[in-house]
């Protein structure tokens, strides 16, 4: 059975506390991943500009 994120927490725990715990875990997980995504974007953007400079001035 496919459920939405917070609905599955409610169904698994049988109360709203399951949904609240799932929402908390989702926020914590997102906060952990944000710095890595930003670093990845910086690396990709930097590589793009380095390659474009090499292309214009061989």
N, C-alpha and C positions, 0 to 999 in steps of 0.2 A: 504494500500500500504506500502510495506517495503522499507525503504531507509537507506542508510548509514548515519552515524552520521552527518557529515558535509553537506551532500546533503540535509538532511531534514531541517537543519537550513536555507539553501538557498531557499528551496521551501516554507518554512513557511514565511520568511521575504520578499522573492522576490528579494533579493540582496545579495551580498557577505557579508554584515555586519551581517546578520543572521548566516552565517557560522563562522565568526570571533567570534561572541559572544558565540556561542556554543563551539568552540574550547577553548576559555578563561574559560568558566564554567567547561569544562572537566578537564583542567589543575588544576584549583583551587580545584575542588572536589577530584582529585587524591592527591594533596598535603595535603589536610585535612586528608585523609584516611591513608596515609603512616605511620605516627607514631603509629596508632592503630594496623595496620597489623604487624609492627615490634615488638610491645609489645606482641601481640598474639603469634608470633613465638618464642619470648624469653620464654614465659610462657610454651608453648608446649614443647620446647626443654628442659627446666629445669625439667619439669615433667617426661620426658622420661629418663633423666639421673638419677633422683632420684629413679624411679622405677627399672631401670637396676641395680643400686647399691644394692637395696633391694633384688633383685633376686639372685645376685651373693653371697651375704653375708646374709643369713637368720637370 
